[in-house]
């Protein structure tokens, strides 16, 4: 299933599929926001902006408008409880 970082809930993960390079700040590219890398939502601020994510061990706070530009393939995680 394809979605964006802005649509994920806390604790969900996804693999970066694609993004609009004209909108995505270069700093995010330098910190590992590249296609094929895994993203995990760590925290969402009370008014849904900013979003705190983990990409390759880097913890990054991004605006929801930027998060909406990063397309993901969601990762379904199953636990054996």
C-alpha positions as CSV (number, residue, x, y, z in Angstrom):
1,X,0.0,0.0,0.0
2,X,1.4,3.4,-0.9
3,X,0.9,6.4,1.4
4,X,2.9,9.4,2.7
5,X,4.8,10.0,5.9
6,X,2.1,12.5,6.9
7,X,-0.5,9.7,6.9
8,X,1.3,7.3,9.2
9,X,0.5,7.0,12.9
10,X,3.0,6.8,15.8
11,X,5.1,3.6,15.6
12,X,4.3,2.8,12.0
13,X,7.0,2.3,9.5
14,X,7.4,2.6,5.8
15,X,10.0,2.4,3.0
16,X,10.6,5.6,1.0
17,X,9.4,5.1,-2.5
18,X,9.5,8.5,-4.1
19,X,9.3,12.3,-3.4
20,X,9.2,15.6,-5.1
21,X,12.9,16.8,-5.0
22,X,11.9,20.4,-5.7
23,X,9.9,20.6,-2.4
24,X,12.1,18.3,-0.2
25,X,14.8,20.3,1.6
26,X,18.4,19.2,0.7
27,X,19.1,18.7,4.4
28,X,16.6,15.8,4.5
29,X,18.4,14.2,1.6
30,X,21.8,14.6,3.5
31,X,20.2,13.0,6.6
32,X,19.2,9.8,4.7
33,X,15.7,10.5,3.3
34,X,16.4,8.6,0.1
35,X,14.4,6.0,-1.8
36,X,14.7,2.6,-0.2
37,X,15.4,3.8,3.3
38,X,13.0,2.9,6.2
39,X,11.1,5.7,8.0
40,X,9.5,5.2,11.5
41,X,7.2,7.7,13.1
42,X,8.5,8.4,16.6
43,X,6.2,11.3,17.7
44,X,3.5,13.6,16.3
45,X,3.1,17.0,17.9
46,X,-0.3,17.8,19.5
47,X,-1.6,19.9,16.6
48,X,-0.2,17.3,14.1
49,X,2.8,19.5,13.1
50,X,5.7,18.8,13.2
51,X,6.3,15.1,12.9
52,X,9.3,13.5,14.5
53,X,10.8,10.6,12.5
54,X,13.6,8.1,12.5
55,X,15.5,7.6,9.2
56,X,18.6,5.4,9.3
57,X,19.2,6.2,13.0
58,X,18.8,10.0,12.4
59,X,15.9,11.5,14.4
60,X,14.4,14.4,12.4
61,X,11.5,16.8,13.0
62,X,9.8,17.7,9.7
63,X,6.7,19.8,8.9
64,X,3.5,17.9,7.9
65,X,3.6,19.7,4.5
66,X,7.0,18.2,3.8
67,X,6.0,14.8,5.1
68,X,3.1,14.8,2.7
69,X,5.6,14.9,-0.2
70,X,7.4,11.7,0.8
71,X,5.7,8.6,-0.6
72,X,6.1,5.4,1.2
73,X,5.4,1.7,0.9
74,X,4.0,0.8,4.3
75,X,5.7,-2.0,6.3
76,X,3.3,-4.3,8.1
77,X,4.8,-5.5,11.3
78,X,3.4,-8.5,13.0
79,X,4.1,-9.6,16.5
80,X,3.8,-13.1,17.9
81,X,2.1,-12.6,21.3
